[in-house]
Amino acid sequence: MNMDSEELEKTKKLRLEDFDQIKSRFCFLDESGSINDTTTPFFTIGVIKCTQPYYIASKIAYERQARNFYDELKFNKLSKNNIDFAKRTLDLMFSTQSVFCCSYTLDKQGYHFSRHFGGDPWKAYEDISIQLLKSSIKSSEIIIVIADYVTTPRDVKFEVNVKRRINQEFGRFSVAGVARFDSRSNDLLQLVDLIIGAINYDLKITTGIVKSGDKYKRRFVEHLKSNLGVKDFVHGFRNYLFNIFVDKDIMQKLPLDYDCKEKLGNKNEKEPSS
């Protein structure tokens, strides 16, 4: 949720000598599904926000050393060789304090994409990223954005635009900087990829785009949903740790028997786990 006008007015008056009132946060941003590939209908951008990346990063590093596992984790490359480590990485996030995850999934074939972004994939990518980051910034808070490297057209200045637009809209120094890195060098970017890949994949399963699917991807999806206590992500999800927003155009792709299955499933749904 964005800051209200009273909070925003207070933060505009902060000065360097107020450093003890200013909180810094790191936001790790990644995307799932190619924004300019018309054959894949869903595109998800996700952010993991944390105060001290050290705590969760050191846990993952320890697990890598203990298991002698040094491969890159990507949702699309889940297999019998890495599924257990991928699930363990997710468990580490749930066991770490002050870690928050939010995501937005867009239907590139939907009305919203055509109307609000004019069908321009790079405008959608930048605008959605900005909206996600804005919703993550609280009062008296400055964020540093670490994004996965994406090859963009030469006229797309994502890093420059994200910082400038958010700071101008908030009327204060809200984004200290935006930098892109190869996700192979950063475990938190890989963790974002796993989470938003699972959300994207679950939506494909729920809407019937994916039928049987890959068993290792399904295992990770079920592990995420089990931790959150949800049946699927088509309606989005929100609790103290997650805020998952799903474009309502995706509802148009649900199979005709979804409502019947949902009513039956609701009888056995459990509460989100802590």
Secondary structure, DSSP 8 states (H G I E B T S, - for coil): ----HHHHHHHHT--GGGGGG-EEEEEEEEEES-TT-TT--EEEEEEEEES-HHHHHHHHHHHHHHHT--S---GGG--TTTHHHHHHHHHHHHTSTTEEEEEEEEETTSHHHHHHHTT-HHHHHHHHHHHHHHHH--TTEEEEEEEE-----TT--HHHHHHHHHHHHHTS--EEEEEEE-GGG-HHHHHHHHHHHHHHHHHHHHTTSSSS--HHHHHHHHHHHHHHT-S-STT-EESSSEEEEE-GGGGGGS-TTHHHHHHHHHTT------
